[in-house]
Amino acid sequence: MDLTTGLLLIAVALGAFAAGGAVTVWVRQRRAEEVLVEARAEADTLRREAEAAAATYRKKHVEAAEAALQQEQRAFTEEQEEARKQMQRTRRKLDRWQQSLSQEAEQVNEQQQTVERAAEALERLQQEVDRDQQQLRALMQRTEAAQDALQEQRAAASEAEAHFNARSEALERKRERLQDMIDQQVRKLENVAGLSRREAREAMREQLLDEAKLEAASRIKEIRDEAKLEANREARRIVLTAIQRTAASHAIENTVSVVNIQSDEMKGRIIGREGRNIRAFEAATGIEVIVDDTPEAVILSGFDPVRREIARLAMIDLVQDGRIHPGRIEEVVDEARAGVAEEIQERGERAVIDLNLHGLHSTLVRHIGRMRYRTSYGQNLLAHSIETARIASLIAAELNLDPAKARRAGLLHDIGKVLEEEIEQPHALAGMELCQRYKEADDVCNAVGAHHDEIEMTTLIAPIVQAADAISGARPGARREALESYIKRLEQLEDLAASFDGVERVYAIQAGREVRVLVNHDLVSDARAEQLAADIARRIQDELQYPGQVKITVIREVRAVSHAK
């Protein structure tokens, strides 16, 4: 066998050995894997058994232990809470004891102070007693000296008393003789005059009383005339100054608004098919629309000026836009309503700024703006309130009062007329309650509530606002009155003046600004005429409502008739 064959055999043997080793390794690996799978299965089984046993043990022992532990914790908590409550009770008792000890200590201190003060008072009293004893000893010494002097004076007084008694007897005799002489003279006068002493005294008293009454009446008339003249002159100066410095224009407003349209063809579009547009417009605005023969015009009628203004703006927008139908009408009316609300707020703010007022509540400012769309006897309420505020400010400045408060009260005096809710009381009282609700000053509220005399005036601003209101409303052209109410007011003035005794004829002249009263001169004297004029004026103030002021003139005519024969 050669070398090559030997090497080949060696190689075959090595390959067989390697193959056998590989097979052995694979077999062992396979066996190991099977053993590993069995071990894992056995381990899972053991683990599940252990978990079940643990769960059983936990359920049997641990949960019982936890329940016992929770019960012990609750008991501990209850004991702890009871201990805390006991500690609080103990602390409260301790606090009460401390307070009691403090009070007792204070009482002891007060008693000690009282004892000290008593000791000091006792010491001062002892000192006063010592001084009083010294003064008493000195007084006793002076008393002894005075007794000695008194004895000497008694002796002298005895002599003087004897002399005085003698003089008194002499004077009494003279007085008796003088009284006899007076009685003789009085009897002689009574015989001459034919009157007794009492009758003469009564006659003289009556004569002096009549003279004093006449002199007092004359003096009172002079003082009253002088005071009236001076007061009228000063009041006229102040009022004229206020009017001259506030010369505002006036415009009478109506209860209708006129909207101009481009042509009469637009009227048909406003009315709509079978009147649906006009019905929708009236339902949305609450204003009556009058479409008549007036050329190129539509009339809006209503007593609510705010609604009428909303309707006017909405109608103008609809006419300019040209699209008129129920849906568009509601949209335009809502826009106009929002615009008017904004305009109201701006008007109120502008009025407040123009009058230089500060701190007004926004609700009051909005109500002031609503005055722009409210009229009083045809006079714009906002213009009237602003004018009243300025006149009141000028009058207050002339009288050295607060012009700012006068302006504030003048601007707010008619705010009760623009309340949105219905009221069952005078507008002055409603305005006063509104101002009180929004924290206005007491004197401003009183001026608002008293400007028509519904309540008593308690401040100096109240009569100023009342006078300014009358000036603004009574100026020529400022307001208009219905004929019936005008005639009724004149008749009331004449009837009231004619109800007094001694009045013959009454004439209301100058649009009710003056009342001429003719009296019977036999029944009414000159002094009574003065009192009659004052009584008529007082009753007019108490019973009638009138703008401005009314002058009462009482005329007493005296006629002297004689015939030449």
C-alpha positions, 0 to 999 in steps of 0.5 A: 500500500502506497502513501496515497492510499494511506492518506486516503484511508486516513482522510476517510477515517477522519471524515467518519469520525467527524460525521459520528461526532456531529451525529452525537452532538445533534442527538445530544442537542435534541435530547437537551431540547426535549429535557428543556421543554419538559422542565419548562412544562414542569416549571409552569405546572409548579408555578401555577400550583404555587400561585394557587396555593399562595392565593389560597393562603392569602385568602385564608390568612392575609385577608383576615389579617388585613381585616383585623388590621383595618379594624385596629386602625379604625379603633385607633382612629376613634381613640385618636379622635376621642383623645383629640376631642378630650384635648380640645375640651381640656384646652377650652377648660384651660382657656376658661381658667386662664380667662377667669384667672386673668379677670380675677387678676384684673379685679385684684389690680382694680381693687389694689388701684381702688385701695390706692386711690382710696388711700390717696383720697383719705390722705387728701381728706385728712389734709383738708380736715387739717386745713378746715380745723385751722380755718375753723380756729381762725373763724372762731377768733374772727367770730369773737371779734365780730361779736364784740363789734356787733354788741357795739353796733346793736347799741348804735342801732337802738339809737338809730331805730328810735330815730327811724321810728320817729321819722316813719311816723311823720312820713305816714302822717304826710302820706295819709294827708296826700292820699286824702288830697288825691282822693278829693281831686279824683272825685272832683274829676269824676264829677266833671267828666261823668266817668269813673276811674275804671271807665276812664282807664278802659277808655284810655287803654282802648284809645292807645290800643287803636293808635298802636294797631294803626301805627303797627299796621302802617309800619308793617305795610311800609316794611313789607312794601320795602322788602317786597320791592327789594326782593322783587328787584333782586329776584328780577335781576338774578332771573333776568341775568340767567335768562339773558345768559341762556337765550336758547332757541325753541322748537315745537315738536309734533307727534307725527313724522313725515318721510319723503319718497321719490315718487308716488309709485313707491307708495304701492311698494310700501303697502305691498300685495294686499297690504302685507308690507304695511302690516309687517312694518306696523307690527314690527315698529308699533307705529301707524303708517298713513299713506294718503294723497299727500304727494311724495310723502308717507306719514308715521303717527305714534305717541312714543317718540322713540318708536316713531324715530325707529320707524322713520329711520327704517322707512328711509332705509327701505325707501332708499334700498328699494327692497321692501318685503316682510323679511327685509322689513324686520331686518331693517327695523332691528338695525334701526332699533340698534342705531337709535339705542346707540344714539340715545347713549351718545346723546346722554353722554354728550349732554353730561359732558357739555354740562361738565358733570361727573360720576353719573350712573350709565343707566341715568345717562341712558335715560337722559339720552331718551329725553331727546325723543320725549316732548313736554307741551311740545318742548323737547325734554332734553333741551328743556332739561339742559336749559333748566340745568344751565339756568339753575347753575347761573342762579346758584352761582349768583346766590353763592351756592354749588353750581355743579349740584344745581346743574345736576339736579336741573338735568335730572329733574324730569328724568321720571318722564322717560322711565320705560316701565309704567308708573302710578305716581307723579314723575317727580317722585319716580325720578327721585326714587330713580336717583336714590337707587343710583346713589345720587346726593340727598340734596339732588334727590330732594330737588328732583322730587320737590320741583312740583311740590309733591314733597317738602323742600329741604335744601336751597337747591330745590327752589332754584331748580323749581324756578329754573324749570318754570323759567324754561317752560314759561318763556314765550314760544317754549311750549304750547297748550291745548285750547281747552286746558288753557281756558280751563286754567283761566276759569279756575283762576277766576273762580278761585279769586271770586270765592272770597268775600267782598270780591265783585269782579275777577279778570285773568289777563296776560294768558293767566299770568296776572289776575285783576280782582275788583273789590267792594270798597265798603266791605274791604278796607285798604289793609284788608286788600293787602291781606286779600291779595296774599290769601288769593296767592296762597290758595292759588299756590296750594290748589292750582297747577300753572307755569311760571308765576301768577300776579294778583292785583286787588283794586279797591275803588273809592268814589266821592259823589256830590251834586251842584244845585 
